[in-house]
Amino acid sequence: MASPTITLAFAVCGVALGTLTGLLPGLHVNSVAFLLVGVAPSIDGPPGAVGAAILAAGVVHTFLSIVPGLVLGVPDAATAPGALPGHRLVLAGRGREAIRLSAVGSGVALVGAVAVALPLSRVVAAGREWLLAALPVLLALVAGFLILAEPTRRARLGGLLCLGVATALGFLTLDLHATGVLTPTGAASMLAPIFGGLFGAPILLEALSGEGVPPQADAVVTESRRVVGGVALLGTLSGAVVGFLPGISSAIAATGALVASPRRGPRAFVVATSGVNTSNAVFALFALVALGSPRTGVLVAMRDAGVPLDLPLLLASVAVAAAAGFVLVVVVGDRYLAWVGQRDNAAVSVAVLAFLVVLVALFTGLAGLAAFLGSTVVGLVPARFGARRATLMGVLLVPLALG
């Protein structure tokens, strides 16, 4: 058994890795997990300490991954629903507030998840079959609400078109077996190129003619504590769905949480999405301990590394990573925002686009590049109708609802 000092040192290394991966635009956590799966078994260290490092990296990634979406408009697949409205806050000069809303959403959700994970795991296990049976109807209702929530008739028609085209894209690309230089044969996740194309590349292309990130105002959170806390807890419960039910992604759960929330402005989007993304890390851990089934790539890496399921030790690692992530997303996020604001907008957009293409090629090869290109074309459609890009979540919602 590793000493507390060694375990803490490994956890700190995991925090550093999660910070790096979280701040790289377009890098999906599953892509990170593929690397961890390959590297973890060869790490020279006690299995418990290795597990602490892997878990800490995954948790910190959930805190930091929203920053590129807020600042650049290039979200992680899990943070797409909230990152795009959050990017609008940045363009309105409220980026520092958005970063703090994300930190609070993640922090509240993580505490809430730890508090309710054990009893909730029993409830979900008991009602799992019913939930799986009802899931297609619930997802269809979410997709329908996304259309009805559009403000104008033209936008609703555009949203319906976007939902249909995104659905077709999902059926064509989600099950592709891609191979990249950095991933095992046929194991590459298509979520990164799909979401990078739908939600990242169009923003960058549109930004080429823009003025970039404007000066940012103060960091005061203008939403009430009651609303922020309520939306974060709603994100927590939605994160449980991701953690315990197979096939449900954080992006789908975040979209469902936003549909269920009485507050649907950009601030609520940021809080709910961050809450879902972070609480999922805790619920997935409890699902692994209770059900023996890893629900995330990070937990697959832990299993392949032979990490013992010592829940107190793993929860301590989560606590260390969460505390670090909460501080880092604020401190690093503010500096990230300021640095991008001082750069030439066109140069930043071109550089990030080029980086996305390279990243997609390395992780998913030619199949991923084709999916990225097709997704980018589809991602340009909503703006032509004045529709929200949230309707593009049909790429996951409808294929999953239809099985």
Secondary structure in CASP SS format (residue, H / E / C, confidence):
PFRMAT SS
TARGET T0000
AUTHOR 0000-0000-0000
METHOD secondary structure of the structure
MODEL  1
M C 1.00
A C 1.00
S C 1.00
P H 1.00
T H 1.00
I H 1.00
T H 1.00
L H 1.00
A H 1.00
F H 1.00
A H 1.00
V H 1.00
C H 1.00
G H 1.00
V H 1.00
A H 1.00
L H 1.00
G H 1.00
T H 1.00
L H 1.00
T H 1.00
G H 1.00
L H 1.00
L C 1.00
P C 1.00
G C 1.00
L C 1.00
H C 1.00
V H 1.00
N H 1.00
S H 1.00
V H 1.00
A H 1.00
F H 1.00
L H 1.00
L H 1.00
V H 1.00
G H 1.00
V H 1.00
A H 1.00
P H 1.00
S H 1.00
I C 1.00
D C 1.00
G C 1.00
P C 1.00
P H 1.00
G H 1.00
A H 1.00
V H 1.00
G H 1.00
A H 1.00
A H 1.00
I H 1.00
L H 1.00
A H 1.00
A H 1.00
G H 1.00
V H 1.00
V H 1.00
H H 1.00
T H 1.00
F H 1.00
L H 1.00
S C 1.00
I H 1.00
V H 1.00
P H 1.00
G H 1.00
L H 1.00
V H 1.00
L C 1.00
G C 1.00
V C 1.00
P C 1.00
D C 1.00
A H 1.00
A H 1.00
T H 1.00
A H 1.00
P H 1.00
G H 1.00
A H 1.00
L H 1.00
P H 1.00
G H 1.00
H H 1.00
R H 1.00
L H 1.00
V H 1.00
L H 1.00
A C 1.00
G C 1.00
R C 1.00
G H 1.00
R H 1.00
E H 1.00
A H 1.00
I H 1.00
R H 1.00
L H 1.00
S H 1.00
A H 1.00
V H 1.00
G H 1.00
S H 1.00
G H 1.00
V H 1.00
A H 1.00
L H 1.00
V H 1.00
G H 1.00
A H 1.00
V H 1.00
A H 1.00
V H 1.00
A H 1.00
L H 1.00
P H 1.00
L H 1.00
S H 1.00
R H 1.00
V H 1.00
V H 1.00
A H 1.00
A H 1.00
G C 1.00
R H 1.00
E H 1.00
W H 1.00
L H 1.00
L H 1.00
A H 1.00
A H 1.00
L H 1.00
P H 1.00
V H 1.00
L H 1.00
L H 1.00
A H 1.00
L H 1.00
V H 1.00
A H 1.00
G H 1.00
F H 1.00
L H 1.00
I H 1.00
L H 1.00
A C 1.00
E C 1.00
P C 1.00
T C 1.00
R H 1.00
R H 1.00
A H 1.00
R H 1.00
L H 1.00
G H 1.00
G H 1.00
L H 1.00
L H 1.00
C H 1.00
L H 1.00
G H 1.00
V H 1.00
A H 1.00
T H 1.00
A H 1.00
L H 1.00
G H 1.00
F H 1.00
L H 1.00
T H 1.00
L C 1.00
D C 1.00
L C 1.00
H C 1.00
A E 1.00
T C 1.00
G C 1.00
V C 1.00
L C 1.00
T C 1.00
P C 1.00
T C 1.00
G C 1.00
A C 1.00
A E 1.00
S C 1.00
M C 1.00
L H 1.00
A H 1.00
P H 1.00
I H 1.00
F H 1.00
G H 1.00
G H 1.00
L H 1.00
F H 1.00
G H 1.00
A H 1.00
P H 1.00
I H 1.00
L H 1.00
L H 1.00
E H 1.00
A H 1.00
L C 1.00
S C 1.00
G C 1.00
E C 1.00
G C 1.00
V C 1.00
P C 1.00
P C 1.00
Q C 1.00
A C 1.00
D C 1.00
A C 1.00
V C 1.00
V C 1.00
T C 1.00
E C 1.00
S C 1.00
R H 1.00
R H 1.00
V H 1.00
V H 1.00
G H 1.00
G H 1.00
V H 1.00
A H 1.00
L H 1.00
L H 1.00
G H 1.00
T H 1.00
L H 1.00
S H 1.00
G H 1.00
A H 1.00
V H 1.00
V H 1.00
G H 1.00
F H 1.00
L C 1.00
P C 1.00
G C 1.00
I C 1.00
S C 1.00
S H 1.00
A H 1.00
I H 1.00
A H 1.00
A H 1.00
T H 1.00
G H 1.00
A H 1.00
L H 1.00
V H 1.00
A H 1.00
S C 1.00
P C 1.00
R C 1.00
R C 1.00
G C 1.00
P H 1.00
R H 1.00
A H 1.00
F H 1.00
V H 1.00
V H 1.00
A H 1.00
T H 1.00
S H 1.00
G H 1.00
V H 1.00
N H 1.00
T H 1.00
S H 1.00
N H 1.00
A H 1.00
V H 1.00
F H 1.00
A H 1.00
L H 1.00
F H 1.00
A H 1.00
L H 1.00
V H 1.00
A H 1.00
L H 1.00
G C 1.00
S C 1.00
P C 1.00
R C 1.00
T C 1.00
G H 1.00
V H 1.00
L H 1.00
V H 1.00
A H 1.00
M H 1.00
R H 1.00
D H 1.00
A C 1.00
G C 1.00
V C 1.00
P C 1.00
L C 1.00
D C 1.00
L H 1.00
P H 1.00
L H 1.00
L H 1.00
L H 1.00
A H 1.00
S H 1.00
V H 1.00
A H 1.00
V H 1.00
A H 1.00
A H 1.00
A H 1.00
A H 1.00
G H 1.00
F H 1.00
V H 1.00
L H 1.00
V H 1.00
V H 1.00
V H 1.00
V H 1.00
G H 1.00
D H 1.00
R H 1.00
Y H 1.00
L H 1.00
A H 1.00
W H 1.00
V H 1.00
G H 1.00
Q C 1.00
R C 1.00
D C 1.00
N H 1.00
A H 1.00
A H 1.00
V H 1.00
S H 1.00
V H 1.00
A H 1.00
V H 1.00
L H 1.00
A H 1.00
F H 1.00
L H 1.00
V H 1.00
V H 1.00
L H 1.00
V H 1.00
A H 1.00
L H 1.00
F H 1.00
T H 1.00
G H 1.00
L H 1.00
A H 1.00
G H 1.00
L H 1.00
A H 1.00
A H 1.00
F H 1.00
L H 1.00
G H 1.00
S H 1.00
T H 1.00
V H 1.00
V H 1.00
G H 1.00
L C 1.00
V H 1.00
P H 1.00
A H 1.00
R H 1.00
F H 1.00
G C 1.00
A C 1.00
R C 1.00
R H 1.00
A H 1.00
T H 1.00
L H 1.00
M H 1.00
G H 1.00
V H 1.00
L H 1.00
L H 1.00
V H 1.00
P H 1.00
L H 1.00
A H 1.00
L C 1.00
G C 1.00
END
